Amino acid sequence: MEPEAPAGQAPAAASKLSEAVGAALQDPRRQRRLVLVIVCVALFLDNMLYMVIVPIVPYYVHSASEKPTLTSKVCVTTLPPPTPANASADTVNTSESSTAAMPATSTAQPQYPTDNEDVKIGVLFASKAILQLLVNPLSGTFIDRMSYDLPLLMGLGVLFASTVMFAFAEDYATLFAARSLQGLGSAFADTSGIAMIADKYPEEPERSRALGLALAFISFGSLVAPPFGGFLHKFVGKTAPFLVLAMVSLLDALLLLVVAKPFSAAARARANLPVGTPIHRLMLDPYIAVVAGALTTCNIPLAFLEPTIATWMEHTMAASEWDAGIAWLPAFVPHVLGVYLTVRLAARYPHLQWLYGAFGLAVIGASSCLVPACRSFAPLVVSLCGLCFGIALVDTALLPTLAFLVDVRHVSVYGSVYAIADISYCVAYALGPIVAGHIVHSLGFEQLSLVMGLANLLYAPVLLLLRNVGRLKRSRSERDVLLDEPPQGLYDAVRLRERPLSDREGAPRSPPGPFDACEDDYDYYTRS
């Protein structure tokens, strides 16, 4: 009988542990912290997968293009490109044969991809953003209708499938399908994740702090992914980086199932919230349009420099592929610093969010203009650090502003407004890999950098139109009325009835803004 006592106590202990975990998950503060962790991991994973193929894809595409045409003797040279010293040694060795010129030409070919390979690589990189751009209007509406947890789970599942496809891809068509599938998953995971943070953290400065943490994870994933992928690809195997990321996505999805319970009755009740403002009406809001334009403008330099700066560094400062990859790594520190500074400033001076964004655009413009003047590694790293610092200022200041604009001017449901933000990013990253190379070939790298810098400098004063946004009063939307407790006592009922009204629809009074002259036109289009 004594051996049976521990066996009988085990289910009781497991039941107590399950009850303790369930009680912890019921605590709203702990639950939203876990949700923040889940969303940050999902954003980190998406950007890791976006950038991990940077050092890998050129070899995939080049080896696939060589297979049908080159002989087995030349296929030996499809390994990573040699240094100049190794290249001269190969030339000496091949000169012993009577046909020395032919092998010498073939050994140099992997260092300089053909135009056809450049187009393939550019289309492959842009396919994710293009499909994400097309799906975002639909995903935003879907998220507004279904709440945030189920679309996030769907996005993580699609990212898992995309990562597994990357791991076992053997040809360009499979790589293209995997990359496009990642765009589909990102349209749901990224948008629903950011919207979930805005919903779980409705008050400032907690909302800015949470969104800033999510942006730090995005930056960390983007900057760490290339060395992570290159290291595992070289020393472990081509499937290793993708299988690691697939495991992370699976664990994150399981944690979401435990914390959010998207298929429970409570989740179905959350899905019955009031329908958010349609995305086409949000696009007509002039304040949201200004913010979306700033997000696109600030990300254009990064999206256009990533596919072109390696070749420019090779021609200008004889940099290796390792130098081109490591130049972006120090930029993580100023990006996190920019997020931290903006969050701290927004906590003390929340009405100056537009100023932080305008200053960030000015920093981006100056840094982009300085990049072509760099002739050594150290000044280039400083310029790229300034670029990422400015992007951190703009993103951290304006992403919470989008949620605030929805709160004060629309229904407090955030799927569609952050789908607009995702569209703004995707416009830059869809054009960059395809258009940047053609602009460099036709105009030059210097002209491209100067034009992008001037565009950011010229857009910075446009954010003056947002200077009165911080003084708008938060409206009591339909969602708030349904979720809040009914008024307790006569005083609360009278106070609710006597809210100051400015129009027949019951919108609260707000200080005049720069777009007040066009509000009548905006109301006309949104009602039609």
C-alpha positions as CSV (number, residue, x, y, z in Angstrom):
1,M,0.0,0.0,0.0
2,E,2.9,2.4,0.6
3,P,4.0,2.5,-3.0
4,E,0.5,3.4,-4.1
5,A,0.5,6.6,-2.0
6,P,2.9,8.6,-4.2
7,A,1.0,7.3,-7.2
8,G,-2.3,8.6,-5.7
9,Q,-0.7,11.9,-4.8
10,A,0.7,12.6,-8.3
11,P,-2.7,13.4,-9.9
12,A,-3.6,15.6,-7.0
13,A,-0.3,17.5,-7.3
14,A,-0.8,17.8,-11.1
15,S,-4.3,19.1,-10.5
16,K,-3.1,21.7,-8.0
17,L,-0.4,22.8,-10.4
18,S,-2.9,23.1,-13.2
19,E,-5.1,25.2,-10.9
20,A,-2.2,27.4,-10.0
21,V,-1.3,28.0,-13.6
22,G,-4.9,28.6,-14.5
23,A,-5.2,31.2,-11.7
24,A,-2.0,32.9,-12.9
25,L,-3.3,33.1,-16.4
26,Q,-6.6,34.6,-15.2
27,D,-4.7,37.6,-13.7
28,P,-5.2,40.3,-16.4
29,R,-1.7,41.8,-15.8
30,R,0.1,38.5,-16.1
31,Q,-2.0,37.5,-19.0
32,R,-1.2,40.6,-21.0
33,R,2.5,40.3,-20.2
34,L,2.4,36.8,-21.6
35,V,0.5,38.1,-24.7
36,L,3.2,40.7,-25.1
37,V,5.9,38.0,-25.0
38,I,4.0,35.9,-27.5
39,V,3.6,38.8,-29.9
40,C,7.3,39.9,-29.5
41,V,8.4,36.3,-30.3
42,A,6.1,36.2,-33.4
43,L,7.5,39.5,-34.7
44,F,11.1,38.4,-33.9
45,L,10.4,35.1,-35.8
46,D,8.9,36.8,-38.8
47,N,11.9,39.2,-39.2
48,M,14.4,36.5,-38.6
49,L,12.8,34.5,-41.4
50,Y,12.8,37.6,-43.6
51,M,16.5,38.3,-43.2
52,V,18.0,34.9,-42.5
53,I,18.0,34.0,-46.2
54,V,20.1,37.1,-47.1
55,P,23.5,35.2,-47.0
56,I,22.0,32.0,-48.3
57,V,19.8,32.8,-51.3
58,P,22.5,33.9,-53.7
59,Y,24.1,30.4,-53.4
60,Y,20.8,28.7,-53.8
61,V,20.0,30.7,-57.0
62,H,23.5,30.5,-58.4
63,S,23.8,26.7,-57.9
64,A,20.3,26.2,-59.4
65,S,21.2,28.2,-62.5
66,E,24.5,26.3,-63.0
67,K,23.2,22.8,-62.8
68,P,21.9,22.4,-66.4
69,T,24.8,24.2,-68.1
70,L,28.1,23.7,-66.3
71,T,30.2,20.6,-66.2
72,S,31.2,18.7,-63.0
73,K,34.6,20.2,-63.1
74,V,33.3,23.8,-63.0
75,C,30.6,22.9,-60.4
76,V,33.4,22.6,-57.8
77,T,33.7,26.4,-58.0
78,T,30.1,26.9,-56.7
79,L,31.3,27.0,-53.2
80,P,31.4,30.4,-51.3
81,P,33.4,32.9,-53.3
82,P,37.1,33.0,-52.6
83,T,39.1,36.0,-51.4
84,P,41.3,37.8,-53.9
85,A,44.3,35.8,-52.7
86,N,42.5,32.5,-53.2
87,A,41.3,33.6,-56.6
88,S,44.9,34.2,-57.7
89,A,45.9,30.8,-56.5
90,D,43.1,29.2,-58.5
91,T,44.2,31.0,-61.5
92,V,47.8,29.8,-61.1
93,N,46.6,26.2,-60.6
94,T,44.4,26.3,-63.7
95,S,47.1,27.9,-65.8
96,E,48.9,24.5,-65.9
97,S,46.4,23.2,-68.3
98,S,46.2,24.1,-72.0
99,T,42.8,25.7,-71.5
100,A,43.6,28.0,-68.6
101,A,41.4,30.9,-69.8
102,M,38.1,28.9,-69.5
103,P,38.5,27.8,-65.9
104,A,39.7,31.3,-64.8
105,T,36.5,32.8,-66.2
106,S,34.3,30.2,-64.5
107,T,35.9,30.7,-61.1
108,A,35.1,34.4,-61.2
109,Q,31.5,33.9,-62.1
110,P,30.2,33.1,-58.6
111,Q,31.6,36.5,-57.4
112,Y,29.5,38.5,-59.9
113,P,26.0,37.1,-60.4
114,T,24.5,37.6,-63.8
115,D,21.8,40.0,-64.5
116,N,19.3,37.1,-64.7
117,E,20.3,36.0,-61.2
118,D,20.0,39.5,-59.9
119,V,16.5,39.7,-61.1
120,K,15.6,36.3,-59.6
121,I,17.1,37.3,-56.2
122,G,15.3,40.7,-56.3
123,V,11.9,39.1,-57.2
124,L,12.4,36.5,-54.5
125,F,13.1,39.1,-51.8
126,A,10.1,41.3,-53.0
127,S,7.6,38.4,-53.3
128,K,7.0,38.4,-49.5
129,A,6.2,42.1,-49.3
130,I,4.1,42.0,-52.5
131,L,1.8,39.2,-51.3
132,Q,1.6,40.8,-47.8
133,L,0.7,44.1,-49.5
134,L,-2.2,42.4,-51.4
135,V,-3.5,40.4,-48.4
136,N,-3.3,43.2,-45.8
137,P,-6.6,44.9,-46.7
138,L,-8.4,41.6,-46.3
139,S,-6.5,40.5,-43.2
140,G,-7.3,43.8,-41.4
141,T,-11.0,43.4,-41.9
142,F,-10.8,39.7,-40.9
143,I,-9.0,40.7,-37.7
144,D,-11.6,43.3,-36.8
145,R,-14.3,40.7,-37.2
146,M,-12.6,37.8,-35.5
147,S,-10.6,39.5,-32.7
148,Y,-6.8,39.1,-32.5
149,D,-5.8,35.7,-31.1
150,L,-7.2,33.5,-33.9
151,P,-5.6,35.4,-36.7
152,L,-2.3,35.4,-34.8
153,L,-2.5,31.7,-34.4
154,M,-3.3,31.3,-38.1
155,G,-0.3,33.5,-39.0
156,L,2.1,31.5,-36.8
157,G,0.8,28.3,-38.5
158,V,1.5,29.7,-42.0
159,L,4.9,30.9,-40.9
160,F,5.7,27.4,-39.6
161,A,4.7,25.9,-43.0
162,S,6.8,28.5,-44.8
163,T,9.9,27.9,-42.7
164,V,9.7,24.1,-43.3
165,M,9.4,24.7,-47.0
166,F,12.5,26.9,-46.9
167,A,14.4,24.1,-45.1
168,F,13.8,21.5,-47.8
169,A,13.6,23.7,-50.9
170,E,15.8,22.5,-53.7
171,D,14.9,24.8,-56.6
172,Y,13.9,28.4,-57.3
173,A,10.1,27.7,-57.6
174,T,10.0,26.2,-54.1
175,L,11.9,29.1,-52.7
176,F,9.5,31.5,-54.3
177,A,6.5,29.6,-53.0
178,A,7.9,29.6,-49.5
179,R,8.8,33.3,-49.6
180,S,5.3,34.2,-50.8
181,L,3.7,31.9,-48.2
182,Q,5.7,33.8,-45.5
183,G,4.0,37.1,-46.8
184,L,0.6,35.5,-46.2
185,G,1.5,34.5,-42.7
186,S,3.0,37.9,-41.9
187,A,-0.1,39.7,-43.1
188,F,-2.0,37.9,-40.3
189,A,0.7,37.5,-37.6
190,D,2.2,41.0,-37.7
191,T,-1.0,43.0,-38.0
192,S,-2.9,41.0,-35.4
193,G,0.1,41.0,-33.0
194,I,0.5,44.8,-33.1
195,A,-3.2,45.3,-32.8
196,M,-3.4,42.9,-29.8
197,I,-0.7,45.0,-28.0
198,A,-2.7,48.2,-28.7
199,D,-5.8,46.5,-27.4
200,K,-4.2,45.0,-24.2
201,Y,-2.5,48.3,-23.4
202,P,-5.1,51.0,-23.9
203,E,-3.5,53.7,-21.8
204,E,-0.3,55.7,-22.2
205,P,2.6,55.4,-21.5
206,E,2.1,51.7,-21.2
207,R,1.0,51.4,-24.8
208,S,4.1,53.2,-26.1
209,R,6.3,51.1,-23.9
210,A,4.8,47.8,-25.1
211,L,4.9,48.8,-28.8
212,G,8.5,50.0,-28.3
213,L,9.5,46.6,-26.9
214,A,7.9,44.9,-29.9
215,L,9.9,47.2,-32.3
216,A,13.1,46.3,-30.4
217,F,12.4,42.6,-31.1
218,I,11.7,43.4,-34.8
219,S,15.1,45.2,-35.0
220,F,16.9,42.4,-33.1
221,G,15.5,39.8,-35.5
222,S,16.4,41.7,-38.6
223,L,20.0,42.4,-37.5
224,V,20.8,39.1,-36.0
225,A,19.3,36.9,-38.7
226,P,22.0,37.3,-41.4
227,P,25.0,36.2,-39.2
228,F,22.8,33.5,-37.6
229,G,21.8,32.1,-41.0
230,G,25.2,32.3,-42.5
231,F,26.9,30.6,-39.5
232,L,24.4,27.6,-39.3
233,H,24.4,27.3,-43.1
234,K,28.1,27.0,-43.2
235,F,28.9,24.8,-40.2
236,V,25.7,22.8,-39.7
237,G,23.8,22.6,-42.9
238,K,21.3,24.5,-45.1
239,T,18.3,23.2,-43.2
240,A,19.5,24.1,-39.7
241,P,18.5,27.8,-39.5
242,F,15.1,27.1,-40.9
243,L,14.4,24.1,-38.6
244,V,15.4,26.2,-35.5
245,L,13.0,28.9,-36.6
246,A,10.2,26.4,-37.3
247,M,10.6,25.0,-33.8
248,V,10.3,28.5,-32.3
249,S,7.1,29.3,-34.3
250,L,5.6,26.0,-33.1
251,L,6.4,26.7,-29.5
252,D,5.0,30.2,-29.8
253,A,1.8,28.9,-31.3
254,L,1.4,26.4,-28.4
255,L,2.0,29.1,-25.9
256,L,-0.7,31.2,-27.6
257,L,-3.1,28.3,-27.4
258,V,-2.5,28.0,-23.6
259,V,-2.7,31.7,-22.8
260,A,-5.4,33.1,-25.2
261,K,-7.5,29.9,-25.8
262,P,-8.7,31.2,-29.1
263,F,-11.3,28.4,-29.5
264,S,-12.9,28.8,-26.1
265,A,-16.3,30.4,-25.3
266,A,-14.6,33.5,-23.9
267,A,-12.8,33.9,-27.2
268,R,-16.0,33.6,-29.2
269,A,-17.5,36.3,-26.9
270,R,-14.6,38.6,-27.6
271,A,-15.2,38.1,-31.3
272,N,-18.7,39.6,-30.9
273,L,-17.3,43.0,-30.2
274,P,-18.5,46.0,-32.3
275,V,-17.3,46.0,-35.8
276,G,-14.3,48.3,-36.4
277,T,-14.2,51.1,-38.9
278,P,-13.7,49.8,-42.4
279,I,-10.2,50.1,-43.8
280,H,-11.2,52.3,-46.7
281,R,-12.7,54.8,-44.3
282,L,-9.6,54.8,-42.2
283,M,-7.5,55.5,-45.3
284,L,-9.6,58.6,-46.0
285,D,-8.8,60.0,-42.5
286,P,-6.2,62.7,-43.2
287,Y,-4.4,62.2,-40.0
288,I,-3.9,58.5,-40.6
289,A,-2.8,59.2,-44.2
290,V,-0.1,61.5,-42.9
291,V,1.2,58.9,-40.5
292,A,1.1,56.2,-43.1
293,G,3.1,58.4,-45.5
294,A,5.7,59.0,-42.8
295,L,6.1,55.2,-42.2
296,T,6.6,54.5,-45.9
297,T,9.0,57.4,-46.3
298,C,11.2,56.5,-43.4
299,N,11.5,52.8,-44.4
300,I,12.4,53.5,-48.1
301,P,16.2,54.2,-47.4
302,L,16.5,50.9,-45.4
303,A,14.6,48.9,-48.0
304,F,16.6,50.4,-50.9
305,L,20.0,50.2,-49.3
306,E,19.8,46.6,-48.2
307,P,19.9,45.1,-51.7
308,T,22.4,47.6,-53.1
309,I,24.9,48.6,-50.4
310,A,26.9,45.4,-50.6
311,T,27.8,45.9,-54.2
312,W,28.6,49.5,-53.6
313,M,30.9,48.6,-50.7
314,E,32.7,46.1,-52.8
315,H,33.4,48.6,-55.6
316,T,34.1,51.6,-53.3
317,M,36.1,50.1,-50.3
318,A,36.9,46.6,-51.6
319,A,34.7,45.1,-48.8
320,S,34.0,41.4,-48.5
321,E,30.6,39.8,-48.1
322,W,31.4,39.5,-44.4
323,D,32.1,43.3,-44.2
324,A,28.8,44.0,-45.9
325,G,26.9,41.9,-43.5
326,I,28.6,43.0,-40.3
327,A,28.1,46.7,-41.2
328,W,24.5,46.5,-40.1
329,L,25.0,44.7,-36.8
330,P,26.1,47.7,-34.7
331,A,22.9,49.6,-35.8
332,F,20.9,47.5,-33.3
333,V,22.3,49.5,-30.4
334,P,21.1,53.0,-31.7
335,H,17.8,51.4,-32.7
336,V,17.1,50.2,-29.2
337,L,18.4,53.6,-27.9
338,G,15.9,55.4,-30.1
339,V,13.1,53.2,-28.9
340,Y,14.0,53.8,-25.3
341,L,14.4,57.6,-25.7
342,T,11.1,58.0,-27.5
343,V,9.2,55.9,-24.9
344,R,10.7,58.0,-22.1
345,L,9.9,61.3,-23.8
346,A,6.4,60.2,-24.8
347,A,5.7,59.4,-21.1
348,R,6.6,62.9,-20.1
349,Y,5.5,64.9,-23.1
350,P,2.9,62.7,-24.9
351,H,1.6,65.7,-27.0
352,L,4.9,65.9,-28.8
353,Q,4.8,62.6,-30.6
354,W,4.8,64.4,-34.0
355,L,8.0,66.2,-33.1
356,Y,9.8,63.0,-32.3
357,G,8.7,61.6,-35.6
358,A,9.7,64.7,-37.5
359,F,13.2,64.7,-35.8
360,G,13.5,61.0,-36.8
361,L,12.8,61.8,-40.4
362,A,15.4,64.5,-40.4
363,V,18.0,62.1,-38.9
364,I,17.1,59.5,-41.6
365,G,17.5,62.1,-44.3
366,A,20.9,63.4,-43.1
367,S,22.2,59.8,-42.6
368,S,21.0,58.7,-46.1
369,C,22.7,61.7,-47.7
370,L,26.0,60.9,-45.9
371,V,26.2,57.3,-46.9
372,P,27.7,57.9,-50.4
373,A,30.4,60.2,-48.9
374,C,31.8,57.3,-46.8
375,R,35.0,55.8,-48.2
376,S,35.9,53.6,-45.2
377,F,34.1,51.1,-43.0
378,A,33.8,53.2,-39.8
379,P,32.0,56.3,-41.2
380,L,29.6,54.0,-43.0
381,V,28.7,52.2,-39.8
382,V,28.1,55.6,-38.2
383,S,25.8,56.6,-41.0
384,L,23.8,53.3,-40.9
385,C,23.5,53.7,-37.1
386,G,22.0,57.1,-37.6
387,L,19.6,55.7,-40.2
388,C,18.3,53.0,-37.8
389,F,18.2,55.5,-34.9
390,G,15.9,57.7,-36.9
391,I,13.7,54.8,-38.0
392,A,13.3,53.9,-34.3
393,L,12.2,57.4,-33.5
394,V,9.6,57.5,-36.3
395,D,8.1,54.0,-35.6
396,T,8.0,54.3,-31.9
397,A,6.3,57.7,-32.0
398,L,3.8,57.1,-34.8
399,L,2.6,53.5,-34.2
400,P,0.9,54.5,-30.9
401,T,-0.4,57.6,-32.6
402,L,-2.4,55.4,-35.0
403,A,-4.1,53.6,-32.1
404,F,-4.8,56.9,-30.5
405,L,-6.3,58.3,-33.7
406,V,-8.6,55.3,-33.8
407,D,-9.6,55.8,-30.2
408,V,-10.5,59.5,-30.6
409,R,-12.0,59.5,-34.1
410,H,-13.3,55.9,-34.8
411,V,-14.2,52.7,-33.0
412,S,-11.4,51.3,-30.8
413,V,-10.7,48.2,-32.9
414,Y,-7.2,48.1,-34.3
415,G,-6.9,45.5,-37.0
416,S,-7.5,47.7,-40.0
417,V,-5.5,50.6,-38.8
418,Y,-2.4,48.4,-38.3
419,A,-3.1,46.7,-41.6
420,I,-2.6,50.2,-43.1
421,A,0.7,50.5,-41.1
422,D,1.8,47.2,-42.5
423,I,0.8,48.3,-46.0
424,S,3.0,51.3,-45.5
425,Y,6.0,49.1,-44.7
426,C,5.3,46.7,-47.5
427,V,5.2,49.4,-50.1
428,A,8.8,50.2,-49.3
429,Y,10.0,46.6,-49.1
430,A,8.1,45.5,-52.2
431,L,9.7,48.2,-54.3
432,G,13.2,48.1,-52.8
433,P,14.6,44.7,-54.0
434,I,13.2,45.2,-57.5
435,V,13.5,48.9,-58.2
436,A,16.7,49.8,-56.3
437,G,19.0,47.8,-58.6
438,H,17.7,49.4,-61.7
439,I,18.0,52.9,-60.2
440,V,21.6,52.3,-59.2
441,H,22.4,51.0,-62.7
442,S,20.7,54.0,-64.4
443,L,21.4,56.9,-62.1
444,G,24.0,55.7,-59.6
445,F,24.2,54.8,-55.9
446,E,25.0,58.4,-54.9
447,Q,21.9,59.8,-56.6
448,L,19.7,57.2,-55.1
449,S,20.9,57.9,-51.6
450,L,20.5,61.7,-52.0
451,V,17.0,61.4,-53.4
452,M,15.9,59.2,-50.5
453,G,17.5,61.6,-48.0
454,L,15.9,64.6,-49.5
455,A,12.5,62.9,-49.5
456,N,12.8,62.3,-45.7
457,L,13.9,65.8,-45.1
458,L,11.0,67.2,-47.1
459,Y,8.4,65.0,-45.4
460,A,9.5,66.0,-41.9
461,P,7.6,69.3,-41.9
462,V,4.4,67.5,-43.0
463,L,4.2,66.0,-39.5
464,L,3.4,69.5,-38.3
465,L,-0.2,68.7,-39.3
466,L,-0.3,66.3,-36.4
467,R,0.7,68.8,-33.8
468,N,-2.9,69.1,-32.4
469,V,-3.5,65.3,-32.3
470,G,-2.2,65.0,-28.7
471,R,-4.8,67.4,-27.4
472,L,-7.8,65.5,-28.8
473,K,-10.0,64.0,-26.2
474,R,-10.5,60.3,-26.1
475,S,-14.1,59.5,-27.2
476,R,-16.3,57.0,-25.5
477,S,-16.8,54.6,-28.4
478,E,-19.4,52.0,-28.9
479,R,-16.9,49.4,-27.8
480,D,-16.2,51.1,-24.5
481,V,-19.9,51.5,-23.8
482,L,-20.5,47.8,-24.3
483,L,-17.5,46.7,-22.3
484,D,-17.8,49.0,-19.3
485,E,-20.0,48.4,-16.3
486,P,-23.3,50.3,-16.4
487,P,-23.4,53.6,-14.5
488,Q,-23.7,53.1,-10.7
489,G,-26.1,55.6,-9.2
490,L,-27.7,58.8,-10.4
491,Y,-24.5,60.9,-10.5
492,D,-22.8,58.6,-13.0
493,A,-25.9,58.3,-15.2
494,V,-26.3,62.1,-15.3
495,R,-22.6,62.5,-16.0
496,L,-22.7,60.0,-18.9
497,R,-25.8,61.8,-20.3
498,E,-24.3,65.3,-20.0
499,R,-21.1,64.7,-22.0
500,P,-20.4,67.7,-24.2
501,L,-21.4,67.2,-27.7
502,S,-20.2,68.9,-30.9
503,D,-22.4,67.3,-33.5
504,R,-25.5,65.3,-33.9
505,E,-23.6,62.0,-33.8
506,G,-22.3,62.6,-30.2
507,A,-18.6,63.1,-30.9
508,P,-16.8,64.9,-28.1
509,R,-15.4,68.4,-28.6
510,S,-11.8,68.7,-29.8
511,P,-9.5,71.6,-30.3
512,P,-9.3,72.8,-33.9
513,G,-6.8,71.1,-36.2
514,P,-5.2,71.7,-39.6
515,F,-7.7,69.4,-41.3
516,D,-10.9,70.9,-39.9
517,A,-11.6,72.6,-43.2
518,C,-11.8,69.3,-45.0
519,E,-13.8,67.4,-42.2
520,D,-17.1,68.0,-44.1
521,D,-15.7,66.3,-47.2
522,Y,-14.3,63.5,-45.0
523,D,-17.7,62.9,-43.4
524,Y,-19.4,62.9,-46.8
525,Y,-17.1,60.2,-48.1
526,T,-17.2,58.0,-45.0
527,R,-20.9,58.0,-44.9
528,S,-21.3,57.1,-48.5
